[in-house]
Amino acid sequence: MLEWLANPEIWISFLSIAILEIVLGIDNLIFLSIVTERLPAEQQPRARKIGLILALVGRIGLLFAITWVIGLTRPIFEVMDLAISWRDILLLAGGLFLIAKATTEIHAEVEGQAHAAKSGDNGGAAVRAGTAAFAGVMLQVIALDIVFSLDSVLTAVGMTREIPVMVAAIVVAILVMIFAAEPVANFVQRHPTMKMLALSFLLLIGTTLVADGLHFEIPKGYVYFAVLYAVLVEALNWLRGRRRRKERAA
């Protein structure tokens, strides 16, 4: 055991997977912050924590079923010389769902439709409506967790075959995401332009998932660089606007 822990290759694999899982988890955090915004304010933190805990359980479960996961990459039928596997079907379904969800939310933001869920005690009907809304949000979170978890596990397996290393790295990554979930959600909700940028990011991720499902690989480095560049530009605009407001107030 001590020799295993003293092996530098083990620690390099652990750090590499943990960092990569955190980076790949950004889209998961953004989706959680967007989709849980429809819930009453008091339910939103609980929904985000449950979503991330389910993501952790799902990823660890997939790691211990690694033979089955790898089997999902085997072709099950062909369409116009394109071999389709269960992984491709899941990526296509998840990508199309993300595109539809992001497009709907962008349309609602542009049209100015209200999304905030109204709280208040209106009797049994209101309780049932609140429960249905929470259940609907969690179903969306679970559906995307399956897609993100599959992609995450396949990425981890490509870097090491040591199950304990992968489990430890994924646990650390999810703990970081749980810690960052509330600040990210609050920041996105407080700044409408950042929310629009986040929705555009989800649209881009959905497109890459569909492309991956059709065997057109788009390097994730390009995608995240484009998003990072857009975020930096928006941050500069935000700082510029803040400085101008201070000057006017003075």
Secondary structure, DSSP 8 states (H G I E B T S, - for coil): -HHHHT-HHHHHHHHHHHHHHHHHTHHHHHHHHHHGGGS-TTTHHHHHHHHHHHHHHHHHHHHHTHHHHHHTTSEEEEETTEEEEHHHHHHHHHHHHHHHHHHHHHHHHHHT----------SHHHHHHHHHHHHHHHHHHHHHHHHHHHHHHHHHHTT---HHHHHHHHHHHHHHHHHHHHHHHHHHHH-HHHHHHHHHHHHHHHHHHHHHHTT----HHHHHHHHHHHHHHHHHHHHHHHHHHHHHH-
